Structure formats: structure tokens, C-alpha cells
């Protein structure tokens, strides 16, 4: 256990621990802030390097041969893991991920370091890694271990060198395959990969040491930190940066980058096409261009796009999107430039124009229809009123004196005149509602006498279908705020609808209920019922439920739609409950006064 406590604290030990601490901080920073291909293997290399540095520090701080050998043996899992993981990292990033990689990675990161580590830790039993001739000696003024290497040492070193040479081959292959813009990165990767190899060869063949110690772990530390520097400065390994760069180059949307003076600093391929040859030179003052000059000038002066930035350029319509570029030194200060993306909305604008044109045409057609209906309705109503009046006079004064056939024809004419008058009134109401001209005289009302009056007013219509009205009304008042004339129209529509769909001899049941907040009017018939899912047809305009019985009873298909509109103006609702073959109940809900 004495080997677990350091005995010497001199400059070499302190320097090694400083390198260890800096490397550990760097490893945590990479782990938390960067994502790149092969990151798992890279972090394994970091772990191997940290273990190697820690054991190196403990060996440097030991003053006995036994402890130095102990820490030298303990270092071997890290010694093997470091180059193995580095090679797997380069393989994953530079060559790519294939089916053999998981198995190769498992062997490289677990099996190899584990086996060699066991051989090293069991050296006291076989002395095939370090022989019994290993001794202490003064090297560069401090006590160091001079190791006599056994055959297993050279096997282990060969294993490690196989991976180190493979990493060199991978770096060369990547450098040859890479795009020209990326080749400097892989040249640098190759150079820093060669550093620990050269250092280890100098140690093994020439006895070169650092603080009397193998310089290889320190050189590997340099490799990983140098690579981190490449990541930070070039960001070629960060997949997020690669994706952003790829999107910048390949997107079809033109992108321009300009500084705080409006000077062109960069562009993507689509931006080059948009600017054309004479304006695409870096350093061009974009404020002078006729198409985008005013827009760029506004951005430079105010830091934002104008109110309506949509522009038409080269036959396309663009919706510009602006992103400020903050200063890396003063991110909270003024932007040092902007990225301007031109989103092509030509198709959307064309579709919007077509839709606007279609909407305008539909609006014009709707107004024309409304004007036509209003004109025709007014032109028909006056002569129709005269015809109805004349037929009513004939029926009241001379019906007993007319032949039976003539009296029957006059009765049919009078009934159809009344139906036509109702249709014209409905059309006029529809036209008023569409134009927002329907007036409501809201006043306090008691629904009890209103319903009684509605039953009396529509008694003749009910008699025509052989239907009797049966009312269940409260004894006290039932107060609301509403337009009496329009609510009488609602009751007339509901009762006429119930009478049409009731068989001769049946009743139309009318009930009035009141709770604390609402008043409910229920009009029930005992007719054929309404099929499920017919709400749109029931309350639609010029629509009726499609059945032979419905067609036989006639109607304009407007009554219930007008009823719904009137009730909505009263902040009320209408719905129905129906059972086929048994009848339908329409339920009106109105706010209580």
C-alpha cells in the first residue's frame, strides 16, 4: 500500500500532474460540448492517456524499485488503449462506419488492453515483460527505473506499433481521399500522429527520456490537445458545423453575408447565381445594387429588415430572412455583419394571387347573386301581395257561389301564393343576413305569451296538415331579452317544420323550460325522424335531408338556417334529437334575462 502514496514532489512530478489536470479538463470539455464522428473512441483514447499520465506521475514520485515497477506495470492498459482507441477514432471518421467496425472496436478497446494488462500485472510471476535485471539508476539527476525488457514486452510493443502504424496509414488514406479544403486538416492529423511514434522510437532505440521517463505519454497528451485545437479552430470534426456548412453550400435559397458597412463578405452557390458575375466579387458594396441596395441600406442603418421586405428579383419573388452575426469579442454589442437568406416564395405568391383572384370573383358572384335575389324578390313581392289579397277576397266573399272545381283551383292558388310569399320572405332575410343588414329590436320579453301568440298565428297552417298543437308552459313568466318579431319567425319555422313531417291526426308538442341561466324551448313532432349525421343538411342553406318523404313535403331549405342565424344573434343555440320512425325534437336555448 506504500506505493499508493507519492514520496517525491519535484518539478517533473508537478509538471506531469499539471499535464494530467489540463488533459482531464480538456476531456470533460470535449465530452460536454462537441459531437463528432468517432467520439466514443476519441474519449476512450483520452481515458487511456489520462491513466497513462497518472501512472507516470506516480512512478516519477516513487523512490523504490518495487513501486516504480508496480506503476510501470499498471500503466500498460492505458499504454495499449491510447493508440488503439486513437486508431479506431481515425478509422471511424476518415474511413467511415462499416459492419466490421463494432467488432474491431470491441477487440481494440477491451480485449487487447485487457490481455496485455493482465500479462503486465502478473509479471512478478513470470518476469517475461520486465526481467529480474531491472534496477534503479541515476538518470538526469533523479532516481529512475532502468527496465530490462523480456520477450512479452516486445510482443506488446509490436501490438501497440501495429495500431500506431495503422493510424498513420489511415491518416494518409484520408489525406488522399479528402476534398481539397479538408486536406490541410488531415496533413496536420498525420503530423501530430507521428509525434508520439517518433518519441517512443527515440526512447526505445536511443534512450531519450523526459525527466528520466518515457516521453511517449506526454507526446500523446500533446496529440490529443493539438487535435482539440483543430476542433476548436477549424471545427472540421464537429458534425453540427459540417451540417451547417453543407446546408450553406447546397441549399437552393440564395445566401449573402455582408459586414456592418454593407460590403459583401461571402455567398453560397445560389447567391453567386443571383448576384451575377459583375456583382459577386468579395468587397462589393451591396448598397449600390439596384435590386437589394435599399434593403441592405436599411439593415445597415437599423439592424433589421424593413416592414415589407418581399422583393422581386430576376423573375422570382423572395422573402428575405435576416440573421445578425455577433462580435466574438463583444457578443452583446452591435452586430459585425448579417446573413441574408432569400426564401423563394414565387409559387406561394402565384397561388396566393390565384386564390385572391378566385376569392374576388367569388365575392363578386356572391354580391351579384344577392343583388339578383333582392331585385327579383322585391319585384315579385309587390304583385304577389296583390294576387294573394285578391284570392283571399274571392275566398271570403264568393267561395260559396263558385262551382266546386273553381273553388278548389282558387284554394290551390291561394295556398301556393302563400308558399311563394314565404319563400320570397326567406330569400330577403337571407340577403339581409349575408350583407349584415338584418336588424334586431332587442327588448325584455316574456316567452309564455309569445309562444301562445305563435301557436294562434300558425293554427291555420297546422290545421292544413291535420296536426294539433299541444303546449306545456309554465304558469309564471319566463323572461329573456330578444326581438319579438324574429322569435315569432323562429317559432313559425319550427312549428311549420314539425307540422310538415307529422302524420295527419298527430300532435306537435311545445314545451318551455327554465333554469337559472337559460331558457329552453322544445318543439317535438311525431313524424319520420332524421337519419344520424344529417346536421349539415338540416341547418344548411337550400338543403334538405334526402328522402322521398322530405321531397313530398316541399320547402325552400332555408327556414332552419335562418332560424339558426336569428338565434345566434340572440346568443342562443339550436340542436335536435331524433329517432327514426318516432319523431324529432328541436331544442332552442336562450340566455335568461
C-alpha positions in Angstrom: 0.0 0.0 0.0 3.0 2.3 0.3 3.1 2.6 -3.4 -0.3 4.4 -3.4 1.2 7.4 -1.7 3.6 9.7 -3.5 7.0 10.2 -2.0 8.7 12.7 -4.2 7.2 16.1 -5.2 9.7 17.7 -7.5 9.3 19.6 -10.8 8.9 16.5 -13.0 6.1 15.2 -10.8 4.4 18.6 -10.6 4.7 19.1 -14.4 3.2 15.6 -15.0 0.3 16.3 -12.7 -0.3 19.7 -14.4 -0.4 18.0 -17.8 -2.8 15.4 -16.3 -5.1 18.1 -14.9 -5.1 20.1 -18.2 -5.8 16.9 -20.2 -8.7 16.0 -17.8 -10.3 19.4 -18.2 -10.0 19.2 -21.9 -11.5 15.7 -22.0 -14.5 16.9 -19.9 -14.9 20.0 -22.2 -14.9 17.8 -25.4 -17.3 15.3 -23.8 -19.9 18.0 -22.9 -19.6 20.5 -25.8 -18.7 18.6 -29.0 -20.2 15.9 -31.1 -18.3 14.3 -34.0 -17.9 11.0 -35.7 -15.9 8.5 -33.6 -16.3 10.5 -30.4 -16.6 7.3 -28.3 -13.2 6.0 -29.5 -11.7 9.5 -29.0 -12.9 9.6 -25.4 -11.5 6.1 -24.9 -8.2 7.4 -26.1 -8.5 10.3 -23.7 -9.2 7.8 -20.8 -6.1 5.7 -21.8 -3.9 8.8 -22.0 -5.1 10.1 -18.6 -4.4 6.7 -16.9 -1.0 6.6 -18.5 -0.2 10.1 -17.3 -1.5 9.3 -13.8 0.7 6.1 -13.5 3.6 8.1 -14.9 3.2 10.7 -12.2 3.0 8.0 -9.5 6.1 6.3 -10.9 8.0 9.5 -11.0 7.1 10.2 -7.4 8.1 6.7 -6.2 11.6 6.2 -4.6 11.7 2.4 -4.5 12.2 -0.1 -7.3 9.2 -2.1 -6.3 6.8 0.8 -6.6 8.3 2.0 -9.9 7.8 -1.5 -11.4 4.3 -1.6 -9.9 3.2 1.6 -11.5 5.0 0.8 -14.8 3.0 -2.5 -14.9 -0.2 -0.7 -14.0 0.3 1.7 -16.9 0.0 -0.9 -19.6 -3.8 -0.9 -20.0 -3.6 2.8 -20.7 -0.5 2.4 -22.9 -2.3 -0.1 -25.1 -5.7 1.6 -25.0 -4.4 5.0 -26.0 -3.1 4.2 -29.6 -5.7 1.5 -30.1 -8.5 4.0 -29.4 -6.8 6.7 -31.4 -6.6 4.4 -34.4 -10.3 3.4 -34.1 -11.2 7.1 -33.9 -9.3 7.9 -37.1 -10.8 4.8 -38.8 -14.4 5.8 -37.9 -14.0 9.4 -39.0 -11.8 9.2 -42.0 -12.8 5.8 -43.5 -16.4 5.6 -42.2 -18.6 3.2 -40.2 -19.0 -0.3 -41.6 -20.1 -3.7 -40.4 -16.7 -4.7 -39.1 -16.1 -1.6 -37.0 -18.1 -2.7 -33.9 -16.2 -6.0 -33.6 -12.8 -4.4 -34.4 -13.5 -1.6 -31.8 -14.5 -4.1 -29.1 -11.3 -6.1 -29.6 -9.2 -2.9 -29.8 -10.7 -1.2 -26.7 -11.4 -4.1 -24.5 -9.7 -7.4 -25.4 -6.2 -6.1 -26.4 -5.7 -3.7 -23.4 -7.3 -6.3 -21.1 -5.0 -9.2 -22.0 -1.8 -7.1 -22.1 -2.8 -5.5 -18.8 -3.2 -9.0 -17.2 0.2 -10.0 -18.6 1.8 -6.8 -17.1 0.2 -7.1 -13.7 1.2 -10.8 -13.4 4.9 -10.0 -14.3 6.0 -10.8 -10.8 5.2 -14.5 -11.5 6.8 -14.9 -15.0 9.2 -11.9 -15.5 8.5 -12.1 -19.2 7.6 -8.4 -19.5 10.3 -6.9 -17.3 13.1 -9.3 -16.2 14.7 -9.6 -12.8 17.6 -7.5 -14.1 15.5 -4.3 -13.9 17.2 -1.8 -11.5 17.3 1.7 -10.2 19.8 4.2 -11.6 20.5 8.0 -11.6 19.1 9.4 -14.9 19.4 13.1 -15.5 20.0 13.7 -11.8 17.0 11.8 -10.4 16.3 8.2 -9.5 14.7 6.3 -12.3 13.9 2.7 -13.2 16.1 1.1 -15.9 13.9 -1.7 -17.2 15.3 -4.9 -18.7 12.8 -6.0 -21.3 11.6 -9.5 -21.7 10.0 -11.2 -24.8 6.4 -10.2 -23.8 7.5 -6.6 -23.8 8.4 -6.7 -27.4 5.2 -8.5 -28.3 3.2 -5.9 -26.5 5.2 -3.1 -28.2 4.6 -4.7 -31.6 0.9 -4.8 -30.9 0.9 -1.2 -30.0 3.0 -0.2 -33.0 0.7 -2.1 -35.3 -2.1 0.3 -34.3 0.2 3.3 -34.5 1.3 2.4 -38.0 -2.3 1.7 -38.9 -3.2 5.2 -37.7 -0.5 6.7 -40.0 -2.0 4.7 -42.9 -5.5 5.9 -42.1 -4.3 9.5 -42.0 -2.5 9.1 -45.3 -5.6 7.5 -46.9 -7.9 10.3 -45.5 -5.5 12.9 -46.8 -5.6 11.4 -50.3 -9.4 11.0 -50.4 -10.4 14.3 -48.7 -11.7 17.3 -50.5 -9.0 19.9 -51.2 -10.4 22.2 -48.5 -10.0 19.4 -45.9 -6.5 18.2 -46.8 -4.6 20.6 -44.6 -6.6 19.2 -41.6 -5.5 15.6 -42.4 -1.9 16.7 -43.0 -1.9 18.2 -39.5 -3.6 15.0 -38.2 -0.8 12.9 -39.8 1.9 15.1 -38.4 0.6 15.0 -34.8 0.1 11.2 -35.1 3.8 10.8 -35.9 4.9 12.8 -32.9 4.4 10.0 -30.2 5.8 7.4 -32.6 9.0 9.3 -33.0 9.2 10.0 -29.3 8.7 6.3 -28.5 11.3 5.2 -31.0 13.7 7.7 -29.6 13.1 6.2 -26.1 13.4 2.6 -27.1 16.3 2.9 -29.6 18.1 5.9 -28.3 17.3 6.0 -24.6 15.9 9.5 -24.9 13.8 10.4 -21.8 11.9 13.3 -20.3 12.6 13.7 -16.6 14.3 10.3 -16.8 11.0 8.8 -18.1 9.5 7.5 -21.3 8.3 10.7 -23.2 5.5 8.9 -25.1 2.6 9.6 -22.8 3.5 13.3 -22.8 3.6 13.3 -26.6 0.2 11.6 -26.8 -1.1 14.3 -24.5 0.2 16.8 -27.0 -1.5 14.8 -29.8 -5.0 15.0 -28.1 -4.7 18.6 -27.1 -3.4 19.5 -30.6 -6.4 17.7 -32.1 -8.7 19.6 -29.7 -7.1 22.8 -31.0 -8.0 21.7 -34.5 -11.6 21.0 -33.5 -12.0 24.4 -31.8 -10.4 26.5 -34.5 -11.3 24.6 -37.7 -14.4 22.8 -36.4 -13.9 20.2 -39.2 -14.8 17.3 -36.9 -18.0 18.8 -35.4 -20.9 17.2 -37.2 -23.1 20.2 -36.4 -20.6 22.5 -38.1 -20.3 20.2 -41.0 -24.1 20.0 -41.4 -24.3 23.8 -41.3 -21.6 24.2 -43.9 -23.2 21.6 -46.1 -26.6 23.3 -45.9 -24.9 26.7 -46.6 -23.3 25.3 -49.8 -26.1 23.1 -51.1 -29.3 25.0 -50.3 -31.2 26.4 -53.2 -32.0 29.6 -51.3 -29.5 32.4 -52.1 -27.5 33.4 -49.0 -25.4 36.6 -48.8 -23.1 37.5 -46.0 -22.2 41.2 -45.5 -20.5 43.3 -42.9 -21.7 46.3 -40.9 -20.9 48.6 -43.9 -23.0 46.6 -46.4 -19.9 45.1 -48.0 -20.2 41.5 -49.4 -18.2 39.0 -47.4 -19.4 35.7 -48.7 -22.2 33.9 -50.5 -23.3 30.4 -51.4 -23.7 28.9 -54.9 -27.2 30.2 -55.3 -26.1 33.6 -54.1 -23.4 33.7 -56.7 -26.0 32.9 -59.4 -28.4 35.6 -58.1 -25.7 38.3 -58.0 -24.4 37.5 -61.4 -20.8 37.8 -62.4 -20.3 41.6 -62.2 -21.6 41.9 -58.6 -20.3 38.7 -57.0 -16.8 39.9 -56.1 -16.0 39.9 -52.4 -15.9 43.5 -51.2 -18.8 44.7 -53.4 -20.9 47.4 -51.8 -24.3 45.7 -51.8 -26.0 49.1 -51.0 -25.3 50.2 -54.6 -27.1 47.3 -56.2 -30.5 48.4 -57.6 -32.5 45.4 -56.5 -31.3 45.0 -52.9 -29.5 48.2 -52.3 -32.4 49.9 -50.3 -32.9 46.8 -48.3 -29.2 46.4 -47.4 -29.0 50.1 -46.5 -32.0 49.8 -44.2 -30.4 46.8 -42.5 -27.0 48.6 -42.0 -28.8 51.7 -40.5 -31.4 50.0 -38.3 -30.1 46.4 -37.9 -33.4 44.9 -39.1 -35.4 44.4 -42.3 -37.9 47.0 -43.5 -41.6 46.4 -42.8 -42.4 44.7 -46.1 -39.1 43.2 -47.3 -40.5 40.9 -50.1 -38.7 41.7 -53.3 -38.9 40.5 -57.0 -35.6 39.7 -58.5 -34.7 38.0 -61.7 -38.2 36.8 -62.2 -38.6 35.3 -58.7 -40.3 36.6 -55.6 -38.2 36.4 -52.4 -39.0 36.8 -48.7 -35.6 37.8 -47.1 -34.7 36.4 -43.6 -32.0 38.3 -41.7 -29.7 36.8 -39.0 -27.2 39.1 -37.2 -23.6 38.0 -36.7 -22.5 39.0 -33.2 -18.9 40.0 -32.4 -17.0 37.2 -30.8 -15.3 39.7 -28.5 -18.4 41.7 -27.6 -21.4 39.4 -28.3 -23.8 41.9 -26.6 -22.7 44.8 -28.7 -23.6 45.8 -32.3 -23.6 43.1 -35.0 -20.4 42.9 -37.0 -22.4 41.7 -40.0 -25.5 39.8 -41.2 -26.5 36.7 -43.1 -29.4 37.4 -45.5 -31.3 34.3 -46.8 -33.6 34.8 -49.8 -36.6 32.4 -49.5 -38.1 31.8 -52.9 -41.9 32.3 -52.5 -42.7 32.6 -56.2 -45.0 29.6 -56.2 -46.7 30.6 -53.0 -47.3 34.1 -54.3 -48.6 32.8 -57.6 -51.0 30.5 -55.7 -52.0 33.3 -53.3 -52.7 35.6 -56.3 -54.8 32.9 -57.9 -56.7 32.4 -54.6 -57.1 36.1 -54.1 -58.5 36.4 -57.7 -60.8 33.4 -57.1 -61.9 35.0 -53.8 -62.6 38.3 -55.5 -64.5 36.6 -58.3 -66.5 34.5 -55.7 -67.2 37.7 -53.8 -68.4 39.4 -56.9 -70.5 36.4 -57.8 -72.0 36.4 -54.3 -72.8 40.1 -54.5 -74.3 39.6 -57.9 -76.4 36.7 -56.6 -77.5 38.7 -53.6 -78.4 41.7 -55.8 -80.3 39.4 -58.1 -82.2 37.7 -55.3 -83.0 41.1 -53.8 -84.2 42.5 -57.1 -86.2 39.5 -58.0 -87.7 39.2 -54.6 -88.7 42.8 -54.4 -90.1 42.7 -57.9 -92.1 39.6 -57.2 -93.3 40.6 -53.7 -95.5 43.5 -54.8 -97.6 41.7 -57.5 -97.6 38.6 -55.3 -99.1 40.6 -52.4 -101.9 41.9 -54.8 -102.6 38.4 -56.1 -102.8 36.9 -52.6 -105.1 39.8 -51.5 -107.4 39.2 -54.4 -107.5 35.4 -53.9 -108.3 36.0 -50.2 -111.2 38.3 -51.0 -112.6 35.8 -53.5 -112.4 33.1 -50.9 -114.0 35.1 -48.2 -116.8 36.6 -50.3 -117.6 34.3 -53.2 -116.4 30.9 -52.4 -119.9 29.5 -51.7 -121.2 30.9 -55.0 -118.4 29.4 -57.2 -118.5 25.9 -58.7 -116.7 23.3 -56.7 -113.9 22.8 -59.2 -113.3 26.5 -59.5 -113.3 27.0 -55.7 -110.8 24.1 -55.4 -108.5 25.8 -58.0 -108.7 29.1 -56.2 -107.8 27.4 -52.9 -104.8 25.7 -54.5 -103.7 29.1 -56.0 -104.1 30.8 -52.6 -102.0 28.1 -50.8 -99.2 28.2 -53.4 -99.2 32.0 -53.3 -98.7 31.9 -49.5 -95.9 29.3 -50.0 -94.2 31.6 -52.6 -94.6 34.6 -50.3 -92.8 32.6 -47.5 -90.0 31.7 -49.9 -89.6 35.3 -51.0 -89.5 36.4 -47.4 -86.9 33.8 -46.7 -84.8 35.0 -49.6 -85.0 38.6 -48.5 -84.0 37.6 -44.9 -81.0 35.5 -46.4 -79.9 38.5 -48.4 -80.1 40.8 -45.3 -78.1 38.3 -43.2 -75.3 37.9 -45.9 -75.0 41.7 -46.0 -75.2 42.2 -42.3 -78.4 44.3 -42.7 -80.8 42.3 -40.6 -82.0 44.5 -37.8 -82.9 43.3 -34.3 -85.0 45.2 -31.8 -83.9 43.8 -28.5 -86.3 44.3 -25.6 -87.4 42.5 -22.5 -89.8 39.7 -23.4 -91.9 37.0 -21.7 -91.8 33.8 -23.7 -95.0 32.4 -22.4 -97.4 34.8 -24.2 -95.0 34.9 -27.2 -95.4 31.1 -27.6 -99.1 31.3 -27.1 -99.4 34.0 -29.8 -97.2 32.0 -32.1 -99.5 28.9 -31.8 -102.5 31.1 -32.5 -100.8 32.7 -35.5 -99.8 29.3 -37.1 -103.1 27.5 -36.2 -104.3 27.7 -39.8 -101.0 26.1 -41.1 -101.3 23.3 -38.5 -104.9 22.7 -39.5 -103.9 22.4 -43.1 -101.8 19.3 -42.2 -104.4 17.9 -39.7 -102.0 18.5 -36.8 -102.9 19.9 -33.4 -100.5 21.9 -31.2 -100.1 20.9 -27.5 -98.3 23.3 -25.2 -96.7 22.8 -21.8 -95.9 26.2 -20.5 -95.0 27.4 -17.0 -97.5 29.4 -15.0 -95.1 32.2 -14.2 -93.2 34.5 -16.6 -90.2 33.3 -18.5 -88.1 36.3 -19.3 -85.4 36.9 -21.9 -84.1 39.8 -24.0 -84.9 39.5 -27.6 -86.6 40.6 -30.8 -90.3 39.6 -30.7 -90.8 39.6 -34.4 -87.7 37.5 -35.1 -88.5 35.0 -32.3 -92.1 34.7 -33.7 -90.4 33.8 -37.0 -88.3 31.2 -35.2 -91.4 29.6 -33.7 -93.2 29.7 -37.1 -90.3 27.9 -38.8 -90.2 25.2 -36.1 -93.9 24.6 -35.9 -94.3 24.6 -39.7 -91.4 22.2 -40.0 -92.9 19.9 -37.3 -96.4 20.0 -39.0 -94.9 19.1 -42.4 -93.3 16.0 -41.0 -96.2 14.8 -38.8 -98.8 12.4 -39.9 -102.5 13.5 -40.0 -104.0 13.4 -36.5 -100.7 13.7 -34.7 -99.7 16.5 -32.3 -96.9 19.0 -32.2 -95.7 19.2 -28.6 -94.3 22.6 -27.5 -92.7 22.9 -24.1 -90.9 25.7 -22.2 -88.3 25.1 -19.5 -86.2 27.5 -17.5 -83.2 27.1 -15.2 -81.1 29.7 -13.5 -79.1 30.8 -16.6 -81.0 29.6 -19.7 -84.4 29.1 -21.2 -85.2 26.1 -23.4 -88.0 25.8 -26.0 -88.7 22.3 -27.2 -90.8 21.6 -30.4 -91.5 17.9 -30.9 -93.1 16.1 -33.8 -94.1 12.5 -34.1 -93.0 12.0 -37.6 -90.5 10.1 -39.6 -87.3 11.3 -37.8 -84.0 12.4 -39.1 -81.1 10.0 -40.0 -77.9 10.3 -37.9 -75.2 12.6 -39.2 -77.6 15.0 -41.1 -76.8 18.2 -39.1 -75.2 19.9 -42.1 -78.2 19.3 -44.3 -80.7 20.1 -41.6 -79.2 23.5 -40.9 -77.7 24.2 -44.3 -78.9 26.6 -47.0 -81.1 25.3 -49.8 -80.6 21.8 -48.4 -82.9 19.1 -47.0 -82.4 15.6 -45.8 -82.6 13.4 -48.9 -85.7 11.2 -48.6 -88.9 10.7 -50.5 -91.0 12.0 -47.6 -88.9 15.2 -47.4 -89.3 15.9 -51.1 -93.0 15.2 -51.0 -93.5 17.9 -48.2 -91.5 20.6 -50.1 -89.9 23.6 -48.6 -87.1 26.0 -49.6 -84.5 24.5 -47.3 -83.9 28.0 -45.7 -86.1 28.0 -42.7 -83.9 26.3 -40.2 -80.8 28.1 -41.5 -82.5 31.4 -40.9 -83.6 30.2 -37.5 -80.1 29.3 -36.5 -78.8 32.7 -37.7 -81.5 34.5 -35.7 -80.8 32.5 -32.5 -77.0 33.2 -32.9 -77.8 36.9 -32.9 -79.6 36.3 -29.6 -76.5 34.4 -28.3 -78.6 31.2 -28.4 -78.3 27.8 -29.9 -80.4 25.2 -31.6 -80.0 21.5 -31.8 -82.1 18.4 -32.3 -82.6 14.9 -31.0 -84.2 12.4 -33.3 -85.2 8.7 -33.6 -86.1 7.3 -37.0 -89.8 6.3 -37.1 -90.6 8.1 -33.8 -90.0 11.8 -34.4 -87.7 14.7 -33.8 -87.4 17.3 -31.0 -85.8 20.7 -31.8 -84.3 22.3 -28.7 -83.7 26.1 -28.6 -81.6 27.5 -25.8 -81.6 31.2 -25.0 -79.9 33.2 -22.2 -82.3 34.0 -19.4 -82.8 37.7 -18.5 
